[in-house]
Amino acid sequence: MLSSCPTTHDIGSLAPPAPERFRAFGAALRERFGGRVQRVSIDAGFTCPNVDGAVARGGCNFCDNRSFSPSRRVRLAAVADQLTRGMASLRKRYGRVTGFIAYFQPATNTYAPVEQLEEVYRLALSQSPEVVGLAIGTRPDCVPDDVLDLIESLAAETYVSLEFGMQSRHDETLAWMNRAHRHGHMVDAMNRCRERPFETCAHVILGCPGETHDQMMHTARSIGVLGVDAVKLHNLYAVRGTPLGDQVLAGELRLMDRAEYIRTLIDFLRLIPPGVIVERVSGDAPPDYLIEPRWCLEKASLRRDVEAEMVRADAFQGDRYDPAWVDQPVTPLATPDEISARIGSRGRLPVIKLQAAQDTPSNGG
């Protein structure tokens, strides 16, 4: 008579899956949409207020848009073309894809007259029923109420994530970056986003010169106070053609090594709320542009090592989160008048022509 007891193989197959060590972005998207959803990066040709002189010039000291959008140094394609090509490329890479999120990534994608923003966002949404939402990268000092009202109206129709380049809790770090905004702008932006029906995400860079481990953990704790829905974490890296890159090539700055970054990242994850979506745990740039650290090109193995170290330490996202922790007082800072004037103007800022996908892209007047 055959035994009714399960074999060793059967027992293994009945075992519960290993618990997730952090709330990963891909899993969160599958929960929401019921399958694989991929972001398609779109360069709509916007600029930034610390580039055009509204609040500063020169841009962030680490930023060269070639590092995530080579098209900015060659001929720009219209938004529709970028979406079509990006979707085709992702289908080829992943096979079955449930939907796509149009991701306005390079530069400051709320820094234009509101009617123009609505035009470009709706253009992306209208290209295909497979476009299931928007992700909009911006700065916390570039979201006056009329911009948030527009994004709220879109969120009533589709999924929208508004991503803020917070970068650090510490104003001295933001000054070193030449961000030309302060943490008070992030506090103000999140105060006005709260209760609106779209997701919010904070970008944070770990390993900035002068920041101690304690300061980076202060930034981690502030994530819970701000109330963002998601975070994007990455190591500071240097690309060619930037002030930071020049300093690294000259031997003036040391960037985090791999082991140090893994330890810092895990400590950060343990301090943020367990429900926050972790959209990214490292960053990189095209090899031709990247100076250091070269280890960040190995994203898959880095993530595996992060997860393995969390297992070894029995660490989970949020297992050291303290909901009672109170940040030092920060005065909310409103959108600067110079930025509001540009966003509120009726003219068109210099962005690519959007009227048709076949148009030759050019800068507007």
Stockholm file with secondary structure:
# STOCKHOLM 1.0

chainA/1-365         MLSSCPTTHDIGSLAPPAPERFRAFGAALRERFGGRVQRVSIDAGFTCPNVDGAVARGGCNFCDNRSFSPSRRVRLAAVADQLTRGMASLRKRYGRVTGFIAYFQPATNTYAPVEQLEEVYRLALSQSPEVVGLAIGTRPDCVPDDVLDLIESLAAETYVSLEFGMQSRHDETLAWMNRAHRHGHMVDAMNRCRERPFETCAHVILGCPGETHDQMMHTARSIGVLGVDAVKLHNLYAVRGTPLGDQVLAGELRLMDRAEYIRTLIDFLRLIPPGVIVERVSGDAPPDYLIEPRWCLEKASLRRDVEAEMVRADAFQGDRYDPAWVDQPVTPLATPDEISARIGSRGRLPVIKLQAAQDTPSNGG
#=GR chainA/1-365 SS CCCCSCCHHHHHHHSCCCCCSSCBHHHHHHHHHSSCEEEEEECCCCCCTTTBSSSCBSCCTTCCGGGTCGGGGSCCCCHHHHHHHHHHHHHHHHSCCCEEEEEECSSCTTCSCHHHHHHHHHHHHTSCTTEEEEEEEECTTSCCHHHHHHHHHHHTTSEEEEEEEEECSCHHHHHHHTCCCCHHHHHHHHHHHTTSSSEEEEEEEECCTTCCHHHHHHHHHHHHHHTCSEEEEEECCEETTSHHHHHHHTTCCCCCCHHHHHHHHHHHHHHSCTTSEEEESCCCCCTTTEEECGGGGCHHHHHHHHHHHHHHTTCCTTTTCCTTCCCCCCCCCCCCHHHHHHHHCSSCCSCCCCSCTTSCCCCCC
#=GC SS_cons         CCCCSCCHHHHHHHSCCCCCSSCBHHHHHHHHHSSCEEEEEECCCCCCTTTBSSSCBSCCTTCCGGGTCGGGGSCCCCHHHHHHHHHHHHHHHHSCCCEEEEEECSSCTTCSCHHHHHHHHHHHHTSCTTEEEEEEEECTTSCCHHHHHHHHHHHTTSEEEEEEEEECSCHHHHHHHTCCCCHHHHHHHHHHHTTSSSEEEEEEEECCTTCCHHHHHHHHHHHHHHTCSEEEEEECCEETTSHHHHHHHTTCCCCCCHHHHHHHHHHHHHHSCTTSEEEESCCCCCTTTEEECGGGGCHHHHHHHHHHHHHHTTCCTTTTCCTTCCCCCCCCCCCCHHHHHHHHCSSCCSCCCCSCTTSCCCCCC
//
